[in-house]
Amino acid sequence: MKIIAVHAYTTKTQPKVSFVWRKGLPGSDPVIEQTWLRIVTDAGIEGWSCAVRGPIALDLIERRLKPMLLGKNPLMKELLWHEVWELDRLEEFPIYMMGVVDAALWDITAKAANLPLYQLLGGYRDSIEAYASTVTYSTTEEFLDVADQCLARGFKAIKLHAWGDARKDAALCQALRKHVGPEIALMYDGSAGFDPYESLYLGRALEDADYLWYEEPMREFSINAYKRLCEQLDIPVLAAETSDGCHYNVADFIMQGAADMVRTSWFYKGGITGALRVAHLADSFQLSVEVHGMGVENIHLCLAIRNNHYYETLVMGNPVVFESRIGPDAHVRAPEAPGLGHDVDLQTLEKVAVAKL
């Protein structure tokens, strides 16, 4: 099998729901730009994946990735994964571009095997519990109202993205625990908003409120800062989400005692191949590896990785808008179609694309 064509289509759409994040971070984009990558083979099998930041992705696909891919065997994913890393040495790809090719190649491979991807990866489960991952709301009262809507929808686990103020966030986290009781799993994501002193203060409040994990309180530039925080806290610190370097970097977090749990995703860790490297690395140290973010790629990872425990689904708006693929029991179930299961209408995509190659 050979790759005979590489296409890309950039689209612009309006967000269905607007939202905000913590102070210092922009919220939802006024226009969502993304680029679909389509890899065509001489066997008639096509692989798809989608990249954010439309114009940047289109440029990198045209200048660097398309010339690398044409004429190659798409089943040689290990070789092509390393060739992307070689190009990264020259180009310094954005982290979200490191796995775009790899995901499309796994789509081709699973289609060739006539299997949904999670089964091709080995398969561990057919469904997995989802947790409700909030955006940032204005007041404690609104957060509690959103939590009630999530509980009524069947969720038994909720993660907060709050304001980025250590004392206000600590009070909110404790108020939420009091509101939902001891049986609901609660997590907190700092979105890298704090310095080491604020991180310690907030972490101790989360311990008092019996939170399940404490996610990315600081930027992940300083492994030493994370090591000190892990030594000072009992609550598991979940780290290495947005750090560059895939499993190479995650290995340093683990070996230095700078993470009690680690993150993986196709989006930040070099596609399916990189995400699995991180997962298996963590498993060798008996650590949890929690999959970051939504989408079909991450569903397949959640179903294939033993040491991951939840699927993350973002809940937005008030009244809350829930992801349609979440079942009434707050579980997400295995895709049945071969490959990743992207449902792309090529004719429509051709018409609506604002740029393409």
Protein Blocks (a to p, Z undefined) as FASTA:
>chain_A
ZZfbdcddddddddfbdcdddehiacddfbdcddddddddfkopacddddehkllmmmmm
mmmmmmmmgopafklmmlmmmmmmmmmmmnopafklmmmmmmmmmmmmmmmnopafklmn
noabfbdcddddddddfbfklmmmmmmmmmmnopabdcdddehpaklmmmmmmmmmmmno
jmbccdddeklpacfklmmmmmmmmmmnopabdchkbcckbmmlmmmmmmmpmbdcdehk
lgghijmlmmmmmmnopafbdcddfklnopjklmmmmmmmmmmnopacddededjklmmm
mmmpmkbcbdcdddedjdddddfklcfkopacddfbgcjhpacdfklmmmmpmbdZZ
